[in-house]
Amino acid sequence: MTHAHDVLVIGSGAAGLTAALALAQERKVLVLAKGKLTSGSTAWAQGGIAAVLDAGDTFENHIHDTMVAGAGLNDRETVEFVIERAPAAIDRLCELGVPFNRDHGDLHLTREGGHSHRRIVHVNDATGWAVQAALLKAAEENPNITLLPNQSCIDLVTGRNQVDYSGSGRVWGAYALDEASGEVVTHVARATVLAAGGAGRVYLFSTSPRGATGDGIAMAWRAGARVSNMEMMQFHPTCLYNLEVKNFLITEAVRGEGGRLFNPVTGERYMEKYDPERMELAPRDVVARANDDQIKRYGLDYVHLDISHQPPEFVMEHFPTIHEKLLGLGIDMTKEPIPVVPAQHYTCGGVKVGLDARTDLPGLWAAGECTESGLHGANRLASNSLLECFVFGEAAAKDILTSWDELDDPPAILPWDESRVTDSDEEVVIKQNWTEIRRFMWNYVGIVRTTKRLERAAHRIRMLRDEVEDYYGHFRVTTDLIELRNLLECADLIVTSALRRHESRGLHFTLNYLKTDPVPRDTVLVP
């Protein structure tokens, strides 16, 4: 089955829906979602969106904070481009009905780690959910947008898939598995926007949703696009430690509103050892390494995050979602500390894009966590991620609409070929390999790295690649198989990038190269 569209958007989070809404002013748009329309990372974002809105703040302050957090690896032009467009992005979200918290009519601004000023707009501690709901409502009401959930994209359609073969690298859409029917459908379009999220699930412990398996990054890489800085994987310092409830994030804003970190055995408030000036408000990489060091040094399962010194009404007003969730687990954050551990949180590297959101491949634009735009550098500043989605979603749409007349209609495309495969009788292989990847990535390619650990991870990836490719070549695709293939691809990209960086910078901290090079350089991989 082949379906033709004006524009195909892969991903239904902030970046994808922002692009779709802007494109739909003039074109027909199909949005594909893996799983539910709300299953991406956007809905999980607790903190908020960073923008210069306070009278005492400036663009230059926000730019400086972003560059400091990014350890100088950011692209200054990109940082300026995004930050200067932040207030307008907030205005558009207000117009869509996002109910941001207000104080006497003005937007309430909170502060998070790495920020020199209060500049985070938020909806209590569930900003992402409110943003996702508003964008989705607008998209559902737009007659030019078709939303299609439960579609697992397998690969991008390129010139190699044309009936008349072409090596141009031109992207014409994607092959996607319809989970309901089990059929692989060919979606072709003049322009394709990749907004498929990050690769967090390559790690054993992650705050990312189940579907964050690096699909967009892996598909673009296989199609011939460059990827950059994949070794820069952000670990959030404070994920709830609970054996029953996994992947529940305790937002950065808890520390922004006065939360303190303690060693549960010694009772020591230890951040003064690691960053005496900024303490708990140091950037995430610093706090995550401090927590990791305390846990390993003292043989702990977790450290304590405590905000119980604040009035109970203050805590419940600022963090109602977290307070309610913890109460259900027997923890009252107004009276006692919260047990927390670091966990993978954000993919700072990805598919290289310019300010127009164009990738290396003609016909393919990309936005959001699957990209490396130059905004985040070696460590993402808190609450800059949703902002990037809005700015680059808009940029992609604007560039596509501006260049529409130069975009050709799709040629005849070969259908998906299932003539040589059968249904799998070895599903256990997928589960085993998935578990193995996530475990060795956590142990060998985590917060603190060594060359020997990275080489061990690379060796295991080589062994698994033959196994996964053999499996992929013999059996019909399922979502689990698609995700496993992409996870392994992303693990390889992360490890290869980490081995090439012979310094410690930002999120990449290696005991073999503790110094930071005087000149920052991106790690760019070419297919």
Helices and strands as residue ranges (DSSP letters): E 2-10, H 14-23, E 29-32, G 42-44, E 49-50, H 59-69, H 76-84, H 86-95, E 102-103, E 106-107, E 109-110, E 120-121, H 127-140, E 145-148, E 151-158, G 159-161, E 171-178, E 184-194, G 200-202, H 215-223, E 227-228, E 233-240, H 253-256, E 260-262, H 271-274, G 279-281, H 284-298, E 303-306, H 312-318, H 320-328, E 338-347, E 350-352, E 364-366, E 371-372, H 385-402, G 404-406, H 427-444, H 451-474, H 479-500, E 524-525
